[in-house]
Amino acid sequence: MMKILFFTPWYPTNSNPVPGVFILEHARSVALQHEVLVAATSVEIDRPDGWIEETEEIYCGLQTVRFSQGRGSIPKARYLSRLYRETRFLERLVKRFQPDIIHANNFLAAVPAALIKRKYKVPFVVSEHWSGFYRGTVKGAELLKARFGLPRADRVLPVSQYLADRITAHNIKANITVVPNAIDTELFRYKPHTMSREPIASLRALAVGSLLPIKGMDLLVEAADRLRSGGSKLEIMIVGEGEERGRLERRIRDLGLEAQVKLPGILRKPELAALMQQSDFFISPSRGETFAVALVEAMATGLPAVATDVGATPEVMNETRGILVAPEDPEALASGIREMIAKKGAFDRQAISDWARGKFGLEIVGEQFDRIYREVLRK
């Protein structure tokens, strides 16, 4: 058994269970074989420079230390002051926990991890999830941080080949191995259910994601309007929260879709898994994806999907698991949904579930991390 120190700037809390939940699942996958300590940092923009808070808890079964600090009052000095404090925090945990490996998450966490490696000779790996590499936001100072931290890692672990290609496209030379996101297969599992043979009105489709432009939920609302005009009364549940909620609600109201399109807000994982098991198919209208966790969780429950052909989505989709459609096109999305409805029970839900669970389960991903840790330590 090794000691693994997870170090991350994104991590869920009891009050907000969504940010960085994919990092929690990675930590849980590693904890099946090793001792894990999670060090989660955050910046509170409404706190003054110099404000620091450090707390400890057991979160989702994992020992967790949270370090929060103020944003800083001098713009040009903010990053350096935050970096200094985060590095000191990480240094204290390294002395206390004495990890075999630091598992950083995101290139921002790689910078202090690289400084600690240089001083204490503790190897580190970096899981990378960030959409900024394909959205064009890793530039200027951010690109300098990425080019400093990632090449110094013993291994860089993007969650998809698509993301790996985007990282190398930024002229970042690193030792890269793709390790996917992990899913909880105890929650997300197939329960026998066939797509309804009743009238179309009895069908339920589910979409999950932050209500942000990148997730394309506005495109799904427009597709729902086209479906209604074609005679469909499909119920669509859009699970998530974000800055687009108000605009989506207004558009749903203007189109008179209140009975067809529902926005239940954020659901915790057990509630989400239960809703997936009660649904007929999944919809991913996204404008970009580095992995598409919700799509894979839906597949683990046996749901076929209609998904836009963007980012890493084609890596998990084929004709046996669903239908790929052109992105940024409500009519193409509506057409894909019509095709899904027409096929009804043609997809083998048990086979879809078996594939997802066999590829992305906590145990499967945990084994991949274990092999990489051992390779790093041997070198």
C-alpha positions as CSV (number, residue, x, y, z in Angstrom):
1,M,0.0,0.0,0.0
2,M,1.3,3.4,-0.9
3,K,0.5,6.9,0.4
4,I,-1.0,9.1,-2.2
5,L,-1.6,12.8,-1.6
6,F,-4.3,14.2,-3.9
7,F,-3.7,17.9,-4.5
8,T,-6.5,19.8,-6.3
9,P,-7.9,23.3,-6.8
10,W,-11.4,21.9,-7.5
11,Y,-13.3,19.7,-5.1
12,P,-16.9,19.2,-4.0
13,T,-18.3,20.3,-0.7
14,N,-21.5,19.3,1.2
15,S,-23.1,22.6,0.1
16,N,-21.9,22.4,-3.5
17,P,-21.4,18.7,-4.6
18,V,-20.7,19.4,-8.2
19,P,-17.3,21.2,-8.7
20,G,-14.5,18.7,-9.1
21,V,-16.7,15.6,-8.4
22,F,-14.7,13.8,-11.1
23,I,-11.6,14.3,-8.9
24,L,-13.4,12.8,-6.0
25,E,-14.1,9.7,-8.0
26,H,-10.5,9.4,-9.0
27,A,-9.5,9.7,-5.4
28,R,-12.0,7.0,-4.4
29,S,-10.7,4.7,-7.2
30,V,-7.1,5.1,-5.8
31,A,-8.3,4.6,-2.2
32,L,-9.5,1.1,-3.0
33,Q,-5.8,0.0,-2.9
34,H,-3.9,2.9,-1.2
35,E,-4.0,5.3,1.6
36,V,-5.3,8.7,0.3
37,L,-5.2,12.2,1.7
38,V,-7.0,14.9,-0.3
39,A,-5.7,18.4,-0.1
40,A,-8.2,20.8,-1.6
41,T,-7.4,24.5,-2.2
42,S,-9.7,27.3,-3.0
43,V,-9.7,31.1,-3.5
44,E,-12.4,33.2,-1.9
45,I,-12.7,36.4,-4.0
46,D,-14.7,38.2,-1.3
47,R,-12.0,37.7,1.4
48,P,-9.2,40.2,2.0
49,D,-5.6,39.6,1.2
50,G,-3.9,37.5,3.9
51,W,-7.1,35.7,5.0
52,I,-6.5,32.0,5.4
53,E,-8.7,29.1,6.6
54,E,-7.7,25.5,7.0
55,T,-10.1,22.7,8.0
56,E,-10.1,18.9,8.2
57,E,-12.9,16.5,7.7
58,I,-13.8,13.0,6.4
59,Y,-15.6,13.7,3.1
60,C,-17.2,10.8,1.3
61,G,-15.0,8.4,3.3
62,L,-11.7,10.2,2.5
63,Q,-9.5,12.2,4.8
64,T,-9.7,15.7,3.4
65,V,-7.8,18.9,4.3
66,R,-9.2,22.1,2.9
67,F,-7.1,25.3,2.4
68,S,-8.9,28.6,1.5
69,Q,-7.3,32.0,1.1
70,G,-8.3,35.5,0.0
71,R,-7.9,36.6,-3.5
72,G,-5.3,39.3,-2.9
73,S,-5.6,43.1,-3.3
74,I,-2.8,43.7,-5.8
75,P,-3.7,42.2,-9.2
76,K,-0.2,41.7,-10.5
77,A,0.9,40.1,-7.2
78,R,-2.1,37.9,-6.6
79,Y,-0.8,34.8,-8.2
80,L,2.6,34.8,-6.6
81,S,1.2,35.3,-3.1
82,R,-1.3,32.5,-3.6
83,L,1.3,30.3,-5.0
84,Y,3.6,30.9,-2.0
85,R,0.8,30.0,0.4
86,E,-0.3,27.0,-1.5
87,T,3.2,25.7,-1.7
88,R,3.7,26.2,2.1
89,F,0.4,24.3,2.7
90,L,1.5,21.5,0.5
91,E,4.9,21.4,2.1
92,R,3.3,21.0,5.6
93,L,1.2,18.1,4.3
94,V,4.2,16.4,2.7
95,K,6.1,16.5,6.0
96,R,3.1,15.2,7.9
97,F,1.8,12.6,5.6
98,Q,5.0,11.6,3.9
99,P,3.4,10.5,0.6
100,D,5.0,8.2,-1.9
101,I,3.5,10.2,-4.7
102,I,1.6,13.5,-5.1
103,H,-1.3,13.3,-7.5
104,A,-2.0,16.8,-8.6
105,N,-5.1,17.8,-10.6
106,N,-4.8,20.4,-13.2
107,F,-1.7,22.3,-14.4
108,L,-2.3,24.9,-11.7
109,A,-1.7,22.3,-9.0
110,A,1.3,21.0,-10.9
111,V,3.2,24.3,-10.3
112,P,3.5,23.9,-6.4
113,A,3.9,20.1,-6.8
114,A,6.9,20.7,-9.1
115,L,8.4,23.0,-6.5
116,I,7.9,20.4,-3.8
117,K,9.4,17.7,-6.0
118,R,12.5,19.8,-6.5
119,K,12.9,20.4,-2.7
120,Y,11.8,17.0,-1.2
121,K,12.3,14.6,-4.2
122,V,8.6,13.5,-4.0
123,P,7.5,12.4,-7.5
124,F,4.2,13.7,-8.8
125,V,1.7,12.9,-11.5
126,V,-1.0,15.3,-12.9
127,S,-4.5,14.4,-14.0
128,E,-5.7,16.9,-16.5
129,H,-9.4,17.6,-17.0
130,W,-9.6,21.3,-18.1
131,S,-11.6,22.4,-21.1
132,G,-9.4,25.5,-21.4
133,F,-7.0,23.5,-23.6
134,Y,-9.6,23.3,-26.4
135,R,-11.4,26.5,-25.7
136,G,-8.3,28.6,-26.2
137,T,-8.0,30.0,-22.7
138,V,-4.7,28.5,-21.9
139,K,-2.5,31.4,-23.1
140,G,-0.3,34.1,-21.8
141,A,0.5,33.6,-18.1
142,E,-1.7,30.5,-17.9
143,L,0.3,28.8,-20.7
144,L,3.6,29.7,-18.9
145,K,2.2,27.9,-15.8
146,A,1.2,24.8,-17.9
147,R,4.6,24.7,-19.6
148,F,6.4,25.0,-16.2
149,G,4.3,22.4,-14.3
150,L,3.3,19.7,-16.7
151,P,6.8,18.8,-18.2
152,R,8.2,18.5,-14.7
153,A,5.6,15.8,-13.8
154,D,6.6,12.2,-13.8
155,R,3.4,11.5,-15.8
156,V,0.6,13.7,-17.2
157,L,-2.8,11.9,-17.2
158,P,-5.4,13.6,-19.4
159,V,-8.8,12.0,-19.2
160,S,-9.2,11.5,-23.0
161,Q,-7.1,11.2,-26.1
162,Y,-8.8,14.3,-27.4
163,L,-7.5,16.3,-24.4
164,A,-4.1,14.7,-24.7
165,D,-3.9,16.0,-28.3
166,R,-5.0,19.5,-27.2
167,I,-2.2,19.6,-24.6
168,T,0.5,18.7,-27.0
169,A,-0.9,21.2,-29.5
170,H,0.2,23.9,-27.0
171,N,3.8,22.8,-27.4
172,I,3.9,21.2,-24.0
173,K,6.4,18.3,-23.9
174,A,5.3,15.8,-21.3
175,N,5.2,12.1,-20.6
176,I,1.5,11.5,-21.3
177,T,-0.8,8.6,-20.5
178,V,-4.5,8.8,-20.9
179,V,-6.5,7.7,-17.8
180,P,-10.3,8.2,-18.1
181,N,-12.6,9.5,-15.5
182,A,-14.1,7.0,-13.1
183,I,-17.7,6.3,-12.3
184,D,-19.4,4.7,-9.3
185,T,-20.8,1.4,-10.6
186,E,-22.5,0.7,-7.4
187,L,-24.8,3.7,-8.1
188,F,-24.8,3.8,-11.9
189,R,-25.9,0.3,-12.8
190,Y,-28.5,-1.2,-15.1
191,K,-31.9,-2.1,-13.7
192,P,-34.1,-4.0,-16.2
193,H,-36.2,-1.4,-18.1
194,T,-37.1,-1.2,-21.7
195,M,-38.0,1.9,-23.6
196,S,-41.7,2.5,-23.4
197,R,-43.9,0.9,-26.1
198,E,-46.6,3.4,-25.0
199,P,-47.4,6.6,-27.0
200,I,-44.4,8.9,-27.4
201,A,-45.8,11.2,-24.7
202,S,-44.7,8.5,-22.1
203,L,-41.0,8.7,-23.1
204,R,-38.5,10.5,-20.9
205,A,-35.1,11.8,-22.0
206,L,-32.5,13.1,-19.7
207,A,-29.7,15.7,-20.1
208,V,-27.2,16.4,-17.4
209,G,-24.7,19.3,-17.1
210,S,-23.9,22.7,-15.8
211,L,-26.3,25.3,-17.3
212,L,-23.5,27.1,-19.1
213,P,-23.2,27.9,-22.8
214,I,-20.6,25.2,-23.4
215,K,-23.1,22.5,-22.4
216,G,-25.5,23.5,-25.2
217,M,-28.8,23.2,-23.2
218,D,-30.1,26.1,-25.2
219,L,-29.8,24.0,-28.3
220,L,-31.8,21.2,-26.6
221,V,-34.6,23.6,-25.8
222,E,-34.7,24.7,-29.5
223,A,-34.7,21.0,-30.5
224,A,-37.6,20.3,-28.1
225,D,-39.6,23.0,-29.9
226,R,-39.0,21.3,-33.2
227,L,-40.0,18.0,-31.8
228,R,-43.3,19.4,-30.5
229,S,-44.1,20.8,-33.9
230,G,-43.6,17.4,-35.3
231,G,-46.1,15.9,-33.0
232,S,-43.8,14.6,-30.2
233,K,-44.6,15.2,-26.6
234,L,-41.4,13.8,-25.2
235,E,-40.6,14.8,-21.6
236,I,-37.0,16.2,-21.3
237,M,-35.4,16.6,-17.9
238,I,-32.4,18.9,-17.9
239,V,-30.5,18.4,-14.6
240,G,-28.0,21.0,-13.5
241,E,-27.5,24.6,-12.4
242,G,-25.7,27.6,-13.7
243,E,-25.7,31.1,-15.1
244,E,-27.9,30.1,-18.1
245,R,-30.9,29.1,-15.9
246,G,-32.8,32.4,-16.2
247,R,-32.3,32.5,-20.0
248,L,-33.4,28.9,-20.4
249,E,-36.5,29.4,-18.2
250,R,-37.5,32.4,-20.3
251,R,-37.1,30.6,-23.6
252,I,-39.0,27.6,-22.3
253,R,-41.8,29.9,-21.2
254,D,-41.8,31.8,-24.5
255,L,-42.0,28.6,-26.5
256,G,-44.8,27.2,-24.3
257,L,-42.6,24.1,-23.4
258,E,-43.2,24.1,-19.6
259,A,-45.0,20.7,-19.8
260,Q,-42.3,19.2,-21.9
261,V,-39.0,20.6,-20.6
262,K,-38.2,20.5,-16.9
263,L,-35.3,22.0,-15.0
264,P,-35.1,20.3,-11.6
265,G,-31.7,21.8,-10.6
266,I,-28.8,19.9,-9.1
267,L,-29.3,16.3,-8.1
268,R,-26.9,14.4,-5.9
269,K,-25.4,11.2,-7.4
270,P,-27.9,8.7,-5.8
271,E,-30.9,10.8,-7.1
272,L,-29.3,11.2,-10.5
273,A,-28.6,7.5,-10.8
274,A,-32.2,6.7,-9.9
275,L,-33.5,9.2,-12.5
276,M,-31.3,7.7,-15.2
277,Q,-32.7,4.2,-14.3
278,Q,-36.2,5.6,-14.8
279,S,-35.4,7.3,-18.2
280,D,-35.5,6.0,-21.8
281,F,-32.5,7.7,-23.3
282,F,-29.9,10.3,-22.6
283,I,-29.1,13.5,-24.6
284,S,-25.8,15.3,-24.7
285,P,-26.2,18.6,-26.7
286,S,-22.7,19.9,-25.7
287,R,-20.5,22.3,-27.6
288,G,-17.4,20.7,-26.2
289,E,-16.3,17.8,-24.0
290,T,-13.0,16.7,-22.5
291,F,-14.6,13.4,-21.4
292,A,-18.4,13.6,-20.8
293,V,-18.8,12.1,-17.4
294,A,-22.6,12.3,-17.3
295,L,-22.8,10.6,-20.6
296,V,-20.7,7.6,-19.4
297,E,-22.7,7.5,-16.1
298,A,-25.9,7.3,-18.2
299,M,-24.4,4.5,-20.3
300,A,-23.5,2.6,-17.1
301,T,-27.2,2.6,-16.3
302,G,-27.9,1.2,-19.7
303,L,-29.1,4.3,-21.5
304,P,-28.5,4.8,-25.2
305,A,-27.7,8.4,-26.1
306,V,-28.1,11.1,-28.7
307,A,-24.9,13.2,-28.5
308,T,-23.2,15.9,-30.4
309,D,-20.0,15.0,-32.3
310,V,-17.6,17.1,-30.3
311,G,-14.4,16.7,-28.3
312,A,-14.0,13.4,-26.6
313,T,-17.6,12.2,-27.1
314,P,-16.8,10.1,-30.2
315,E,-14.3,8.1,-28.0
316,V,-17.3,6.7,-26.0
317,M,-20.0,6.6,-28.7
318,N,-20.7,4.1,-31.5
319,E,-23.8,2.9,-33.3
320,T,-24.4,0.2,-30.6
321,R,-24.6,2.8,-27.9
322,G,-26.4,5.7,-29.5
323,I,-26.5,8.3,-32.2
324,L,-24.0,11.1,-33.0
325,V,-25.3,14.3,-34.5
326,A,-23.8,17.5,-35.8
327,P,-23.1,20.1,-33.0
328,E,-24.6,23.6,-32.9
329,D,-27.6,22.5,-34.9
330,P,-31.0,22.2,-33.1
331,E,-32.5,20.6,-36.2
332,A,-29.8,17.9,-36.3
333,L,-30.3,17.3,-32.6
334,A,-34.1,17.0,-33.1
335,S,-33.6,14.6,-36.0
336,G,-31.3,12.4,-33.8
337,I,-33.9,12.4,-31.1
338,R,-36.6,11.4,-33.6
339,E,-34.4,8.5,-34.8
340,M,-33.8,7.4,-31.2
341,I,-37.6,7.4,-30.5
342,A,-38.2,5.4,-33.7
343,K,-35.7,2.8,-32.7
344,K,-37.2,2.5,-29.2
345,G,-36.0,-0.8,-27.7
346,A,-33.4,-1.6,-30.4
347,F,-30.4,-0.9,-28.2
348,D,-29.1,-3.6,-25.9
349,R,-29.1,-1.7,-22.6
350,Q,-27.4,-4.5,-20.7
351,A,-24.5,-4.5,-23.2
352,I,-24.2,-0.7,-23.0
353,S,-24.0,-0.9,-19.2
354,D,-21.5,-3.8,-19.2
355,W,-19.2,-1.8,-21.6
356,A,-19.3,1.4,-19.5
357,R,-18.9,-0.4,-16.2
358,G,-16.0,-2.6,-17.6
359,K,-14.1,0.4,-18.9
360,F,-14.7,3.2,-16.3
361,G,-15.6,1.6,-13.0
362,L,-13.7,2.7,-9.9
363,E,-11.8,-0.6,-9.7
364,I,-10.8,-0.4,-13.4
365,V,-9.5,3.1,-13.2
366,G,-7.9,2.5,-9.8
367,E,-5.9,-0.4,-11.4
368,Q,-4.6,2.0,-14.1
369,F,-3.4,4.5,-11.5
370,D,-1.8,1.8,-9.5
371,R,0.3,0.6,-12.5
372,I,1.3,4.2,-13.2
373,Y,2.3,4.9,-9.6
374,R,4.5,1.7,-9.6
375,E,6.1,2.6,-12.9
376,V,6.9,6.1,-11.6
377,L,8.4,4.8,-8.3
378,R,10.5,2.2,-10.2
379,K,12.0,4.9,-12.3
